Amino acid sequence: MDIASFREFWDLVVTVWREGVYGVDISHILLALLIFLVFIAIRNLFTRFVLGALKRGVAKTQTDVDDRIVSALYEPIRFIPVVMGVFFATSVLDIEDTTREFFYRLNRSLVAFTIFWAFYRMTTPLGSLLYRANRVLTRAMAEWIVKAAKIAFVVLGAATILELWGIAVGPIIAGLGLFGVAVALGAQDLFKNLIAGLFVIGERRFQDGDWILVDGVVEGTVTDIGFRTTTVRRFDRAPVYVPNARLADNAVTNFTRMSHRRIRWMLGVEYRTTLEQLKQIREGIERYILENDEFAKPTEVPTFVRIDSFNDSSIDILVYCFTRTRVWGEWLEIKERLAYRIKEIVEEAGTSFAFPSRSLYLETLPDAPEVFPLSPPPRKSA
């Protein structure tokens, strides 16, 4: 091996070093890689000190919204050094115009992605402010606005990145519009449920946690109001997914919003009950209801204890009152104590409750059939 061969080998090494990968000098590639690693190290230091100090600062404030915003922006902010590392690493590369244009679009796409990612993440903590405006917006409406905002940021971010890469979004939207018309013709129920859901939320018929009765559909507790369906959990804990159109078309009773719970009984006493006994029973029941603080007063709600009708087998007394509590279990206890007291009042009056019966009156008995004696058997002759 002579010196000429060694020089030839060295020239080959230099040529490979200078041309590198796709004509890029290897030294520039190593420098770009070093710059990127430096920004990755800066990212860890930035996360540890700067974001840590920011978290400690917002933790001292009285509101928790800023804490949620910082937590939501934590990952997008940590991604900024990565974007900067890619930008500065590619800027030192001696590359052709075509490749440089590619990296230019890549850097702009990373910046756009980071911005819309931050907006998307901030939507949830900022949406919590809408939950507090319960006089204007219900919780379900606020949740829908948050979901719509997230979808909007995703769509805008995707459109921005596509435009950066030279992909025209307008024709795509126009094509999707024609496709949407075709889909809408076959998905009328879907859009009907979406529109009905907007009306249900806008009218504030109910919200999460309300006990409702949908006439002919379901009775239970609302757990979630979605874009297409509303989830109602029955009292046996089984979830029922009701299309929003059914909620808009059917009568909905919201028991959670009632001010009192009603008790309506029709008590039947025997016909042998005297007038004085009827008055004693009626006045005793009425006195118990009016003097008991568990029942609402007549000035608040209708309250009646009256002799109502003469039934087939009883004299009926109407008991119509309302309890102050709206809790079902407490209402059952109050109703049970009222039943005990009514039982005592009827027994103290010296009468009893009637039960279904029927009396049969016969003025005369029909004539009994005449009995004819049997003729004796003939005697035998001697």
The 8 nearest C-alpha neighbors of each residue, nearest first, counted from 0:
[[1, 4, 2, 5, 3, 6, 8, 7],
 [2, 0, 3, 4, 5, 6, 7, 8],
 [1, 3, 5, 4, 6, 0, 7, 8],
 [4, 2, 6, 5, 1, 7, 0, 8],
 [5, 3, 7, 6, 2, 1, 8, 0],
 [4, 6, 8, 2, 7, 3, 9, 1],
 [7, 5, 9, 3, 8, 4, 10, 2],
 [6, 8, 4, 10, 5, 9, 3, 11],
 [9, 7, 11, 5, 6, 10, 4, 12],
 [8, 10, 6, 12, 11, 7, 5, 13],
 [9, 11, 13, 7, 8, 12, 6, 14],
 [12, 10, 8, 14, 9, 13, 15, 7],
 [11, 13, 9, 15, 10, 14, 16, 8],
 [12, 14, 16, 10, 11, 15, 17, 9],
 [13, 15, 11, 17, 16, 12, 18, 10],
 [16, 14, 18, 12, 19, 17, 13, 11],
 [17, 15, 13, 19, 25, 14, 18, 24],
 [16, 18, 24, 14, 15, 19, 13, 25],
 [17, 19, 22, 15, 24, 23, 16, 14],
 [20, 18, 24, 25, 23, 16, 15, 17],
 [19, 21, 23, 22, 18, 25, 24, 28],
 [22, 20, 23, 19, 18, 94, 24, 95],
 [21, 23, 18, 20, 19, 24, 94, 17],
 [24, 22, 19, 20, 18, 21, 94, 93],
 [25, 23, 17, 19, 27, 18, 26, 16],
 [26, 24, 28, 19, 27, 16, 29, 23],
 [25, 27, 29, 24, 28, 30, 16, 17],
 [28, 26, 30, 24, 25, 29, 92, 31],
 [27, 29, 25, 31, 26, 30, 32, 24],
 [30, 28, 32, 26, 31, 27, 33, 25],
 [29, 31, 27, 33, 32, 28, 26, 34],
 [32, 30, 88, 28, 34, 33, 29, 27],
 [31, 33, 29, 35, 30, 34, 28, 36],
 [32, 34, 30, 36, 31, 35, 29, 37],
 [35, 33, 37, 31, 32, 36, 88, 30],
 [34, 36, 84, 32, 38, 37, 33, 88],
 [37, 35, 39, 33, 38, 34, 32, 40],
 [38, 36, 34, 40, 39, 35, 33, 41],
 [37, 39, 41, 84, 35, 40, 36, 80],
 [38, 40, 36, 42, 41, 37, 35, 81],
 [41, 39, 37, 42, 38, 43, 36, 44],
 [42, 40, 38, 44, 39, 43, 45, 37],
 [41, 43, 39, 45, 40, 80, 44, 38],
 [42, 44, 46, 40, 45, 41, 47, 39],
 [45, 43, 41, 47, 46, 42, 48, 40],
 [44, 46, 42, 49, 43, 47, 48, 41],
 [47, 45, 50, 43, 44, 48, 49, 42],
 [46, 48, 44, 45, 51, 43, 49, 50],
 [47, 49, 51, 45, 46, 50, 52, 44],
 [48, 50, 45, 52, 51, 46, 53, 47],
 [51, 49, 53, 46, 52, 48, 54, 47],
 [50, 52, 48, 54, 49, 53, 47, 55],
 [51, 53, 55, 49, 50, 54, 48, 56],
 [54, 52, 50, 56, 51, 55, 49, 57],
 [55, 53, 51, 56, 57, 52, 50, 58],
 [54, 56, 52, 58, 53, 57, 51, 59],
 [55, 57, 53, 54, 58, 59, 52, 60],
 [58, 56, 59, 54, 60, 55, 66, 65],
 [57, 59, 55, 56, 60, 54, 66, 63],
 [58, 60, 57, 56, 61, 55, 62, 54],
 [61, 59, 57, 58, 62, 63, 56, 65],
 [62, 60, 59, 63, 58, 57, 64, 65],
 [63, 61, 64, 60, 65, 66, 57, 58],
 [62, 64, 66, 65, 67, 61, 60, 58],
 [65, 63, 67, 66, 62, 68, 124, 125],
 [64, 66, 68, 67, 63, 57, 69, 62],
 [67, 65, 63, 69, 64, 68, 57, 70],
 [66, 68, 70, 64, 65, 124, 69, 71],
 [67, 69, 65, 71, 70, 66, 124, 121],
 [68, 70, 72, 66, 71, 67, 73, 65],
 [71, 69, 67, 73, 68, 72, 66, 54],
 [70, 72, 68, 120, 69, 73, 121, 67],
 [73, 71, 69, 75, 70, 74, 117, 76],
 [72, 74, 70, 76, 71, 75, 69, 77],
 [73, 75, 77, 76, 72, 78, 71, 70],
 [76, 74, 78, 72, 77, 117, 73, 113],
 [77, 75, 78, 79, 73, 74, 72, 80],
 [76, 78, 74, 75, 79, 73, 42, 46],
 [77, 79, 75, 81, 76, 80, 74, 82],
 [78, 80, 82, 76, 81, 77, 83, 75],
 [81, 79, 83, 82, 42, 38, 78, 84],
 [80, 82, 84, 78, 79, 83, 85, 39],
 [83, 81, 79, 85, 80, 84, 109, 86],
 [84, 82, 80, 86, 81, 85, 87, 79],
 [83, 85, 35, 81, 38, 87, 82, 86],
 [84, 86, 88, 82, 83, 87, 89, 81],
 [87, 85, 83, 89, 84, 88, 106, 90],
 [86, 88, 90, 84, 89, 85, 83, 91],
 [89, 87, 31, 85, 90, 86, 34, 84],
 [88, 90, 92, 86, 91, 87, 85, 31],
 [89, 91, 87, 88, 92, 86, 93, 31],
 [92, 90, 89, 88, 31, 93, 27, 87],
 [93, 91, 89, 90, 27, 94, 28, 23],
 [94, 92, 23, 91, 95, 24, 27, 90],
 [95, 93, 92, 23, 99, 98, 96, 22],
 [94, 96, 98, 97, 99, 93, 22, 100],
 [95, 97, 99, 98, 100, 94, 101, 93],
 [96, 98, 100, 99, 95, 101, 94, 102],
 [99, 97, 101, 100, 95, 96, 94, 102],
 [98, 100, 96, 102, 101, 97, 95, 103],
 [101, 99, 103, 97, 98, 102, 96, 104],
 [100, 102, 98, 104, 99, 103, 105, 97],
 [103, 101, 105, 99, 104, 100, 106, 98],
 [104, 102, 100, 106, 105, 101, 99, 107],
 [105, 103, 107, 101, 102, 106, 108, 163],
 [104, 106, 102, 108, 103, 107, 101, 109],
 [105, 107, 109, 103, 108, 104, 86, 102],
 [108, 106, 110, 104, 109, 105, 111, 103],
 [107, 109, 105, 111, 106, 110, 160, 112],
 [108, 110, 112, 106, 107, 111, 113, 105],
 [109, 111, 107, 113, 108, 112, 106, 114],
 [112, 110, 108, 114, 113, 109, 107, 115],
 [111, 113, 109, 110, 115, 114, 116, 108],
 [114, 112, 116, 110, 111, 115, 75, 109],
 [115, 113, 111, 117, 116, 112, 110, 118],
 [114, 116, 118, 117, 112, 156, 113, 119],
 [115, 117, 113, 119, 114, 118, 112, 120],
 [116, 118, 120, 114, 115, 119, 75, 72],
 [119, 117, 115, 121, 116, 120, 122, 114],
 [118, 120, 116, 117, 122, 149, 121, 115],
 [119, 121, 117, 71, 122, 118, 116, 123],
 [122, 120, 118, 119, 123, 124, 71, 68],
 [121, 123, 125, 119, 120, 126, 124, 145],
 [122, 124, 126, 125, 121, 120, 127, 145],
 [125, 123, 127, 126, 67, 68, 121, 122],
 [126, 124, 122, 127, 123, 128, 121, 64],
 [125, 127, 123, 128, 129, 124, 122, 145],
 [126, 128, 130, 124, 129, 125, 123, 131],
 [129, 127, 126, 130, 131, 125, 132, 124],
 [128, 130, 132, 126, 127, 131, 141, 136],
 [131, 129, 127, 128, 132, 138, 141, 133],
 [130, 132, 129, 133, 128, 127, 134, 136],
 [131, 133, 129, 134, 130, 135, 136, 128],
 [134, 132, 136, 137, 135, 131, 130, 138],
 [135, 133, 132, 136, 137, 131, 130, 129],
 [134, 136, 133, 132, 137, 129, 131, 140],
 [137, 135, 133, 140, 132, 134, 141, 138],
 [138, 136, 140, 133, 139, 141, 203, 135],
 [137, 139, 141, 140, 130, 142, 136, 133],
 [138, 140, 142, 137, 141, 143, 224, 200],
 [141, 139, 143, 137, 142, 138, 136, 200],
 [142, 140, 138, 144, 143, 139, 129, 130],
 [141, 143, 139, 145, 140, 144, 138, 146],
 [142, 144, 140, 146, 141, 145, 147, 139],
 [145, 143, 147, 141, 142, 146, 148, 140],
 [146, 144, 142, 148, 143, 147, 126, 141],
 [145, 147, 143, 149, 148, 144, 142, 150],
 [146, 148, 144, 150, 149, 145, 143, 151],
 [149, 147, 151, 145, 150, 146, 144, 152],
 [150, 148, 146, 152, 151, 147, 119, 145],
 [149, 151, 153, 147, 148, 152, 154, 146],
 [152, 150, 148, 154, 149, 153, 155, 147],
 [153, 151, 155, 149, 154, 150, 156, 119],
 [152, 154, 150, 156, 151, 155, 157, 149],
 [153, 155, 151, 157, 152, 156, 158, 150],
 [156, 154, 158, 152, 157, 153, 151, 159],
 [155, 157, 159, 153, 158, 154, 115, 152],
 [156, 158, 154, 160, 155, 159, 153, 161],
 [159, 157, 155, 161, 156, 160, 154, 162],
 [160, 158, 156, 162, 161, 157, 155, 163],
 [159, 161, 163, 157, 162, 108, 158, 156],
 [162, 160, 158, 166, 164, 163, 159, 157],
 [161, 163, 165, 166, 159, 164, 160, 167],
 [164, 162, 160, 161, 165, 104, 159, 108],
 [163, 165, 161, 162, 166, 104, 160, 108],
 [164, 166, 162, 163, 167, 161, 160, 168],
 [165, 167, 162, 161, 164, 168, 163, 160],
 [168, 166, 169, 162, 165, 170, 171, 161],
 [167, 169, 171, 170, 172, 166, 158, 162],
 [170, 168, 172, 171, 167, 173, 174, 166],
 [171, 169, 173, 172, 168, 174, 167, 175],
 [170, 172, 174, 168, 169, 173, 175, 167],
 [173, 171, 175, 169, 174, 170, 176, 168],
 [174, 172, 176, 170, 175, 171, 169, 177],
 [175, 173, 171, 177, 176, 172, 170, 178],
 [174, 176, 178, 172, 173, 177, 179, 171],
 [177, 175, 179, 173, 174, 178, 172, 180],
 [178, 176, 180, 174, 179, 175, 173, 181],
 [177, 179, 175, 181, 176, 180, 174, 182],
 [178, 180, 176, 182, 177, 181, 175, 183],
 [181, 179, 183, 177, 182, 178, 176, 184],
 [182, 180, 178, 179, 184, 183, 177, 185],
 [181, 183, 179, 185, 180, 184, 186, 178],
 [184, 182, 186, 180, 185, 181, 187, 179],
 [183, 185, 182, 181, 186, 187, 180, 179],
 [184, 186, 182, 183, 187, 181, 188, 180],
 [187, 185, 183, 189, 188, 184, 182, 190],
 [186, 188, 190, 189, 183, 185, 184, 191],
 [187, 189, 191, 186, 190, 192, 244, 185],
 [190, 188, 192, 186, 187, 191, 193, 227],
 [191, 189, 193, 192, 187, 188, 194, 186],
 [190, 192, 188, 194, 189, 193, 195, 187],
 [191, 193, 244, 243, 195, 227, 189, 190],
 [194, 192, 190, 196, 227, 191, 195, 226],
 [193, 195, 197, 191, 196, 192, 190, 198],
 [196, 194, 192, 198, 244, 197, 193, 243],
 [195, 197, 199, 193, 243, 194, 198, 192],
 [196, 198, 194, 200, 195, 199, 201, 193],
 [197, 199, 201, 195, 196, 200, 202, 194],
 [200, 198, 196, 202, 197, 201, 204, 195],
 [199, 201, 203, 197, 198, 202, 140, 196],
 [202, 200, 198, 203, 199, 197, 140, 204],
 [201, 203, 199, 200, 204, 198, 197, 205],
 [204, 202, 200, 205, 201, 199, 137, 206],
 [203, 205, 202, 199, 200, 206, 253, 251],
 [206, 204, 203, 209, 253, 207, 200, 211],
 [205, 207, 209, 208, 139, 221, 138, 203],
 [206, 208, 221, 222, 209, 223, 205, 224],
 [207, 209, 221, 220, 222, 206, 210, 205],
 [210, 208, 255, 220, 221, 207, 206, 211],
 [209, 211, 220, 255, 254, 219, 253, 221],
 [212, 210, 253, 252, 254, 219, 218, 209],
 [211, 213, 218, 252, 251, 217, 214, 253],
 [214, 212, 251, 216, 217, 250, 218, 215],
 [213, 215, 250, 216, 212, 249, 251, 217],
 [214, 216, 213, 217, 249, 212, 250, 218],
 [215, 217, 213, 214, 218, 212, 241, 245],
 [218, 216, 213, 212, 215, 219, 214, 233],
 [219, 217, 212, 211, 233, 213, 216, 220],
 [218, 220, 233, 232, 210, 231, 211, 234],
 [221, 219, 210, 232, 231, 209, 208, 211],
 [220, 222, 231, 207, 208, 209, 223, 230],
 [223, 221, 207, 230, 231, 208, 220, 232],
 [222, 224, 230, 229, 221, 207, 225, 231],
 [225, 223, 229, 139, 230, 228, 226, 222],
 [226, 224, 228, 229, 227, 223, 196, 230],
 [225, 227, 193, 228, 196, 224, 192, 143],
 [228, 226, 192, 193, 225, 243, 242, 196],
 [229, 227, 242, 243, 225, 241, 240, 226],
 [228, 230, 224, 241, 225, 240, 223, 243],
 [229, 231, 240, 223, 222, 239, 221, 241],
 [232, 230, 221, 239, 220, 238, 219, 222],
 [233, 231, 238, 220, 219, 237, 236, 239],
 [232, 234, 219, 236, 235, 237, 218, 238],
 [233, 235, 236, 219, 232, 237, 220, 218],
 [234, 236, 233, 237, 232, 238, 219, 218],
 [237, 235, 234, 233, 232, 238, 219, 220],
 [236, 238, 233, 232, 235, 239, 234, 231],
 [239, 237, 232, 231, 233, 236, 230, 240],
 [238, 240, 231, 230, 232, 241, 237, 233],
 [239, 241, 230, 229, 228, 231, 238, 242],
 [240, 242, 229, 228, 239, 243, 230, 245],
 [243, 241, 228, 244, 245, 227, 192, 229],
 [242, 244, 192, 246, 228, 196, 245, 195],
 [243, 245, 192, 247, 195, 246, 242, 248],
 [246, 244, 248, 243, 247, 242, 249, 241],
 [245, 247, 243, 244, 249, 248, 213, 251],
 [246, 248, 244, 245, 195, 249, 243, 199],
 [247, 249, 245, 246, 244, 250, 195, 243],
 [250, 248, 246, 245, 247, 214, 251, 213],
 [249, 251, 214, 213, 252, 248, 246, 247],
 [252, 250, 213, 212, 214, 249, 253, 211],
 [251, 253, 212, 211, 254, 213, 250, 214],
 [254, 252, 211, 255, 256, 210, 251, 212],
 [253, 255, 257, 256, 210, 211, 252, 209],
 [256, 254, 210, 209, 253, 257, 211, 325],
 [257, 255, 254, 253, 258, 209, 210, 205],
 [256, 258, 254, 255, 259, 260, 253, 325],
 [257, 259, 256, 325, 260, 323, 324, 255],
 [260, 258, 323, 325, 257, 322, 321, 324],
 [261, 259, 322, 321, 325, 324, 262, 323],
 [260, 262, 321, 320, 322, 263, 259, 319],
 [261, 263, 320, 321, 319, 264, 260, 334],
 [264, 262, 319, 318, 261, 320, 265, 317],
 [265, 263, 318, 317, 266, 262, 319, 316],
 [264, 266, 317, 316, 315, 318, 267, 263],
 [267, 265, 316, 315, 264, 317, 268, 318],
 [266, 268, 315, 313, 314, 353, 352, 316],
 [269, 267, 352, 353, 314, 313, 351, 315],
 [268, 270, 353, 313, 271, 272, 352, 351],
 [271, 269, 272, 313, 314, 268, 312, 353],
 [270, 272, 269, 273, 350, 268, 313, 351],
 [273, 271, 270, 269, 350, 276, 277, 274],
 [274, 272, 276, 275, 271, 277, 270, 350],
 [273, 275, 277, 276, 278, 272, 279, 271],
 [276, 274, 278, 277, 273, 279, 272, 280],
 [275, 277, 279, 273, 274, 278, 348, 272],
 [278, 276, 274, 280, 275, 279, 281, 273],
 [279, 277, 275, 281, 276, 280, 282, 274],
 [280, 278, 276, 282, 277, 281, 283, 275],
 [281, 279, 283, 277, 278, 282, 345, 344],
 [280, 282, 278, 284, 283, 279, 277, 285],
 [281, 283, 285, 279, 284, 280, 286, 278],
 [282, 284, 286, 280, 285, 281, 279, 287],
 [285, 283, 287, 281, 286, 282, 280, 341],
 [284, 286, 282, 288, 287, 283, 304, 289],
 [287, 285, 283, 289, 284, 288, 282, 290],
 [288, 286, 284, 290, 285, 289, 291, 283],
 [287, 289, 285, 291, 286, 290, 294, 284],
 [288, 290, 286, 291, 287, 285, 296, 294],
 [289, 291, 287, 288, 286, 292, 294, 285],
 [292, 290, 288, 293, 289, 294, 287, 286],
 [293, 291, 294, 290, 295, 289, 288, 323],
 [292, 294, 291, 323, 322, 295, 333, 324],
 [295, 293, 322, 292, 323, 321, 291, 288],
 [294, 296, 323, 322, 321, 299, 300, 297],
 [295, 297, 298, 299, 294, 300, 289, 302],
 [298, 296, 300, 302, 299, 301, 295, 289],
 [297, 299, 296, 300, 301, 295, 302, 289],
 [300, 298, 297, 296, 295, 301, 302, 321],
 [299, 301, 297, 298, 302, 296, 295, 321],
 [300, 302, 297, 303, 320, 299, 298, 319],
 [303, 301, 320, 297, 319, 300, 304, 321],
 [304, 302, 319, 318, 305, 320, 301, 317],
 [303, 305, 318, 317, 285, 281, 319, 316],
 [306, 304, 317, 316, 307, 303, 281, 318],
 [307, 305, 316, 315, 317, 308, 304, 281],
 [306, 308, 316, 315, 317, 305, 309, 314],
 [309, 307, 315, 310, 314, 306, 316, 313],
 [310, 308, 314, 315, 313, 311, 307, 312],
 [309, 311, 313, 312, 314, 308, 315, 267],
 [310, 312, 313, 309, 355, 356, 357, 314],
 [311, 313, 310, 355, 356, 353, 354, 269],
 [314, 312, 267, 310, 269, 268, 353, 270],
 [313, 315, 309, 267, 268, 310, 270, 308],
 [314, 316, 267, 308, 266, 307, 313, 309],
 [315, 317, 306, 266, 307, 265, 305, 267],
 [318, 316, 265, 305, 304, 307, 264, 306],
 [319, 317, 304, 264, 263, 303, 265, 316],
 [318, 320, 263, 303, 302, 262, 317, 304],
 [321, 319, 302, 262, 261, 303, 318, 263],
 [322, 320, 261, 260, 295, 294, 262, 259],
 [321, 323, 294, 260, 295, 324, 259, 293],
 [324, 322, 259, 295, 294, 293, 325, 321],
 [323, 325, 322, 326, 259, 330, 260, 329],
 [324, 326, 260, 259, 327, 323, 330, 258],
 [327, 325, 329, 324, 328, 330, 260, 331],
 [326, 328, 330, 329, 325, 331, 324, 260],
 [329, 327, 331, 330, 326, 332, 325, 333],
 [330, 328, 332, 331, 326, 327, 333, 324],
 [329, 331, 327, 333, 328, 332, 326, 334],
 [330, 332, 334, 328, 329, 333, 335, 327],
 [331, 333, 335, 329, 330, 334, 336, 328],
 [334, 332, 330, 336, 335, 331, 337, 329],
 [333, 335, 337, 331, 332, 336, 330, 338],
 [334, 336, 332, 338, 337, 333, 331, 339],
 [337, 335, 339, 333, 338, 334, 340, 332],
 [336, 338, 334, 340, 335, 339, 341, 333],
 [337, 339, 335, 341, 336, 340, 342, 334],
 [340, 338, 336, 342, 337, 341, 335, 343],
 [339, 341, 343, 337, 342, 338, 344, 336],
 [342, 340, 344, 338, 343, 339, 337, 345],
 [341, 343, 339, 340, 345, 344, 338, 346],
 [342, 344, 340, 346, 341, 345, 347, 339],
 [345, 343, 341, 347, 346, 342, 280, 340],
 [344, 346, 348, 342, 347, 343, 280, 350],
 [345, 347, 343, 349, 348, 344, 350, 351],
 [348, 346, 344, 349, 345, 343, 350, 280],
 [349, 347, 345, 346, 276, 350, 344, 279],
 [350, 348, 346, 347, 345, 351, 276, 272],
 [349, 351, 348, 346, 345, 272, 352, 269],
 [352, 350, 268, 345, 346, 269, 353, 349],
 [351, 353, 268, 267, 269, 354, 350, 345],
 [354, 352, 269, 268, 267, 313, 351, 312],
 [353, 355, 356, 352, 312, 313, 267, 269],
 [356, 354, 312, 353, 357, 311, 313, 267],
 [357, 355, 312, 354, 358, 311, 353, 313],
 [356, 358, 359, 355, 312, 311, 354, 360],
 [357, 359, 360, 356, 312, 361, 311, 355],
 [358, 360, 357, 361, 362, 356, 363, 312],
 [359, 361, 362, 358, 363, 357, 364, 356],
 [362, 360, 363, 359, 364, 365, 358, 366],
 [361, 363, 360, 364, 365, 359, 366, 358],
 [364, 362, 361, 365, 366, 360, 367, 359],
 [363, 365, 366, 361, 362, 367, 360, 368],
 [366, 364, 367, 363, 368, 362, 361, 369],
 [367, 365, 368, 364, 369, 363, 370, 362],
 [366, 368, 365, 369, 364, 370, 363, 371],
 [367, 369, 370, 366, 365, 371, 364, 372],
 [370, 368, 371, 367, 366, 372, 365, 373],
 [371, 369, 368, 372, 367, 373, 366, 374],
 [370, 372, 369, 373, 374, 368, 375, 367],
 [373, 371, 374, 370, 375, 369, 376, 368],
 [372, 374, 375, 371, 376, 370, 377, 369],
 [373, 375, 372, 376, 377, 371, 378, 370],
 [376, 374, 373, 377, 378, 372, 379, 371],
 [375, 377, 378, 374, 373, 379, 372, 380],
 [378, 376, 375, 379, 374, 380, 373, 381],
 [379, 377, 380, 376, 375, 381, 374, 373],
 [378, 380, 381, 377, 376, 375, 374, 373],
 [381, 379, 378, 377, 376, 375, 374, 373],
 [380, 379, 378, 377, 376, 375, 374, 373]]
